[in-house]
């Protein structure tokens, strides 16, 4: 059972609980991106099982009037087994989504996964003419080239600042520099993209910048935030803009919750003690 303090960040252990969370968010005009918790599987059976669960989740969503989609991690659906396994499982999920007019996001993990993730996305979304989105991380020095590469690809791009501790040889390490690059990438995307921009940030400065760019260029965009983070702001922004909440669920909730708690050092000790019952 997920303790109350962790339920702030996790939508439940089952798909049914996750769909209940979607319904509550939709009542507040917030759409939901569902992510089944799990990553870095080296066992092909585990990767295949989660791919099937995503396919089932898409079927379940299709039988409702809920506003939701899914987001998958490459290492969860086979990338740590082989690139071929990852692509096969991704195609299984995307095929099911296409059957039911659903949308699939691909999360971006550490820099070692960037090339196979981007290559798979570009190939599959181009075959289908859309229906997919990819996350790119502003802290990686290569991302400007990747953003330009995807300018005319028929999919969406979610821009985030980046959460992985990457080496300085390939990534910007200071918050100030990452903020600067994030803003520059937003400028490019709003000027050059024909919509399909997802601003994955809780930073009010970046959200305001996106709003100003939208007013200047008329480019469509959406705002994406994590479940449990600035939820009042999510509800307020949803009155005017398209807002999506990234909501994870599943039995592997503890590791995810621990990462969210550690992002706030002030509250980390209290939160973990609460979970452990100490």
N, C-alpha and C positions, 0 to 999 in steps of 0.2 A: 504494500500500500504506500502511495506517495504521501509524505507528511505535508501538512498545510503550507509550510514555508516554501517547499519545493514546487507546490502546485501553482505558485505564481509564475513559474517559468516553463512548466510542462503540462501539456493538455490532457494527460491521463496515460494509463498503461495500455489501453485497448483502442482499437479503431472506433468503437462505439462511443467511448468517452471523448475521443478527439472530434467526432462529428457533433457531439453535444456542444463542445466548445465552439466549433464553427458557427453553430446556430446562435449562440449567445453573442458572438462577435458580429454576425450579420445583422442582428437586431439593433446594433449600434452603428450600422453602416460600414463596418470594417470587414474586408474580405480576408481570407486565411490561406496561407501556404503551409501545407502539412508536411512534416518531415518525420519519417520513422527513424528513431534513434538507432544508430549502429554505424560502425566505420572500421576500416583496416582489417577486413576479413581476408585471411589467407586460405580459408576452407571454401572451396567452390560450392559446397552444399549450402553453407550459410548465405553466401552471396545470392545463389539462385532462390533460396527461400524468401529473402527480403525482396527480391525482384518480383516474385509472385505475389507477395503481400501488397506491394505497390499496385500491381495490376488489379488485385481484388479491391483495394481501396478506391481506385478510379471507377470501377464498376459500381461500388456502393454510392459514390458521389453522384454518378449518373442517374441513380434512382431517386434523387432528391432535388429540391430547388435551392440547394445551398450554393453560395458563392465561394468556391475553394478550388485549389489546385495542389500539386505535389512538388516537392523538391528533393532530389536524390543526391547522395554523395558517391562519387566514382569508386572510392575504396570500399564502399558498402556493397556495391553490386558487381564487384569482381576485378577492379583495376589492380589490386595487390595479388590477384591470382594470375591474370594475364590481360593484356589489352584486348585480346579477342573476346575473352569472357565478359569484360566490361561492355564492349560494344553490343554483344549479343543480348545481354540483359537489358541494356538501355533501349535497344530496339524493341524488345518485348514490352517494356513499359510504355514507350512512345506509341507503339502500334495500338495498345489498348486505349491509350488516351485519345488517339485519332478516331477510333471507333465511336467514342462517346463524346467527341468534341470537347475534350479536356486539355489542360495545359500542363507541361512538364518543365520545371526548372532543374538545372544542373548546378549544384554547389561547386565552388572551387576550394580545393584543399591546399596543402603546402606546395612549394614551387616545383617539386619533383613530379607533380601530377599535371602541371599546367598544359604542357604540349599535348599529351594524349587526350586530355579533357577537351581542349579547344578544338583539336582535329576532329574528334568524334562529333562534337556539337555542330561544327560547320558542315560536315558531310551530311549528317542526318537531317538537320533543319533545312538545308538547301534542297534535299530530295523531296521534302514534304511541303516546302513553301511557307513554313511558319509553325506555330504551335509549341515552340520551345523557347527557353531563355537560358542564359549562361551568366554566372557571376564572375566578375573581374575585380582584382584587388589593386587599389591605387598605390599601395606601398611598394609594389614590385616595379623595378625600373623598366621592365619590358612592356608594361601595360599600355603605354601610349601607342606602341606599335600594334598591340592586340586590339585596342579600341578602333584604330584606323582600319585594321584588317576586317573588322566586322561591320564596317559602316553600311555596306550594301547587302549584308546577309539577312535573310528574311526571318529574323527572330528578335527576341528582346535581350537587353543586357542590363544586368543588375550591377551597379557600381558600389563597392564597399571600400572602406579604408584598408582592411586587411587585419586578421587576428593572429596570424602565425608569426612565430619568432624567426624570421628569415635572416640570413647573413648579410652584412653590410655590402658585400660585393654585388649583390643582386637586388637589394631592397633599401628603401629610405628608412632610416631608423628613428629620426626625430619626429615628434608629433607635428611640429610646425611645418616641416617639409612635406609630410604626408598630407596635411591639410591643404597646403599650397597646390600640390599635384592633383588632389581630388577636385579642387575648384577648377583647375585648368582642364581636367578631363571632362567635367560637366560642361564647361564652356564649349569645348569641341563637340560633344555629343548633341547638345541642344542646337548648335549651328548646323551640324552635318547630318545628323540622324533624322530619319523620317518617322519619328515617334519610337515607341518600343524602349523607352528609357525608364529604368527603375532606380530610384535614388535610395540606396540601402544605407541609411544613416539615421542616427538619433540626434545628430548635431544640429541645433537650431540654425546655426550660421549657414550650413550647407543646404538645409531645407529652404531657407529664405533665398539663398542664391538660386536654387532651382526654380523657385516661384518667379523670381525676377527674370530668369532666362526664358521661362515659359511665356511670360508677358511680352518679352522682346521678340521671340521667334515664333510663338504659337505652337511649339513642338509639344506633343502630348507626353505625359510622364505619369508615373505613379510613385508613391512613397512606400517604402518597406521598412518595418521595424520589428524587433523581436518581441515575442510574448513576454510580458512582465516588465518591460522597459518603457517608460514614458507613456503609459497607457492613456492617461488623461489627454496628452498631446495627440495621440492617435485618434481619439474620439473627436477632438476639436478639429483636427485637420480633415477628417473624413466628411465633415460638413461641407467642405469646398473642393477637396481633391480625392482622387482614388487612393485609398490606403489599404495596404495588405500587411497582415501580421504573420510573421514566421513563427509557427507553433509546432514544436516537436512533441512527439508522444512515443510511448513504448516502454518496455520493461527495463531498458538500459538507461534509465533517467538519471541515476546518481552521478555518473561522470559528467554528464552535461550540466546538471545543476551545480556541481562543484566548480566548474569553469565559470559559470555565471556569477556565483558567489564570490569567487576570487577576484573578479573584476572590480569589486568594491571592497578594498582591504579593510575598510572601517567596519563592515558588517560581516566579513568572512567568518571570523571566529564564532560569533553569535549564531550564524546560520548553520554552520557545520555541527556545533554543539546541539542545536535544536534537532537536527536530523538524527544524530547519534543518541539522542536522549540523555545527554550529560549536562 
